[in-house]
Amino acid sequence: CFIATAASGRDSWMVEALSEFRDRRLKTNSVGLAFVKWYYTNSPAYAAKLAQRPVLRMVVWGALIPVTILASVASLPYGAAVLLFLSVIAVIIVRRRGLARSTASVVG
């Protein structure tokens, strides 16, 4: 969690949530372990550069908020099912709105 630490501080809720996601989900399978290995190799240099740029830190912090929320949900016992359910609901809503807009433009 080098990037999250550089962006938000060592004791932030982001670091805790992302560390939990790493331990509960990523380290439990080969793809996740490969990502963790790649991340540990590459991210310290990026985190060091990020720590020196306050504006960039704020941007990355903001970008990490939704990522951290998703990781927190995914870390729950049935988190993957919850995320799948929410994704299906989001697709249905987007499609219905798109259909309503396209119908309105044809009528109007």
C-alpha positions in Angstrom: 0.0 0.0 0.0 2.9 2.3 -0.8 0.8 4.6 -3.1 -2.1 4.9 -0.6 0.4 5.6 2.2 2.0 8.4 0.1 -1.3 9.8 -0.8 -3.1 9.6 2.5 -0.7 8.9 5.3 0.3 5.7 7.1 -2.6 5.4 9.5 -5.4 6.3 7.1 -8.6 4.3 6.5 -7.5 3.7 2.9 -4.3 2.0 3.9 -6.1 -0.2 6.4 -8.8 -1.2 3.8 -6.4 -1.8 1.0 -4.1 -3.9 3.2 -7.1 -6.0 4.3 -8.1 -6.5 0.6 -4.5 -7.5 -0.2 -4.5 -10.0 2.6 -8.0 -11.5 2.3 -8.3 -11.5 -1.5 -5.2 -10.9 -3.5 -2.8 -13.1 -1.5 -5.2 -16.1 -1.8 -4.8 -16.8 -5.5 -2.0 -16.9 -8.1 -3.2 -13.9 -10.1 -3.4 -11.8 -6.9 0.0 -12.9 -5.7 1.5 -12.0 -9.1 -0.1 -8.6 -8.8 1.2 -8.1 -5.3 4.7 -9.1 -6.4 4.6 -6.7 -9.3 3.2 -3.9 -7.1 5.9 -4.4 -4.4 8.6 -4.2 -7.1 7.3 -1.1 -8.9 5.2 1.0 -6.6 7.9 2.2 -4.1 9.5 4.5 -6.7 6.1 5.9 -7.7 5.2 6.5 -4.1 8.4 8.3 -3.4 7.7 10.7 -6.4 4.1 11.1 -5.3 5.2 12.0 -1.7 7.0 15.0 -3.2 4.1 16.4 -5.1 1.2 17.7 -2.9 -1.2 18.4 -5.7 -0.7 15.0 -7.3 -1.1 13.5 -3.8 -4.6 15.1 -3.6 -5.6 13.8 -7.0 -4.4 10.3 -6.3 -6.2 10.4 -2.9 -9.4 11.3 -4.6 -9.0 8.6 -7.2 -8.3 6.0 -4.5 -11.6 6.7 -2.7 -13.8 4.6 -5.0 -11.1 2.0 -5.3 -10.9 1.7 -1.6 -14.6 1.5 -1.2 -14.8 -1.3 -3.7 -11.9 -3.1 -2.1 -13.6 -2.8 1.3 -16.8 -4.4 0.0 -14.8 -7.1 -1.8 -13.1 -8.0 1.5 -16.4 -8.9 3.1 -17.3 -12.6 3.3 -19.8 -12.2 0.4 -18.3 -9.1 -1.1 -17.8 -10.5 -4.6 -21.5 -11.4 -4.7 -22.5 -7.9 -3.5 -20.3 -6.3 -6.1 -21.8 -8.5 -8.8 -25.3 -7.6 -7.7 -24.6 -3.9 -7.7 -23.0 -4.1 -11.1 -26.0 -5.8 -12.6 -28.3 -3.2 -11.1 -26.0 -0.4 -12.5 -26.1 -1.9 -16.0 -29.9 -2.2 -15.8 -30.2 1.5 -14.8 -27.8 2.7 -17.4 -29.5 0.7 -20.2 -33.0 1.9 -19.1 -31.8 5.6 -19.1 -30.1 5.1 -22.5 -33.2 3.6 -23.9 -35.4 6.4 -22.5 -33.1 9.0 -23.9 -33.0 7.4 -27.4 -36.8 7.1 -27.4 -37.2 10.7 -26.3 -34.9 11.9 -29.1 -36.9 10.0 -31.7 -40.2 11.3 -30.4 -39.0 14.9 -29.9 
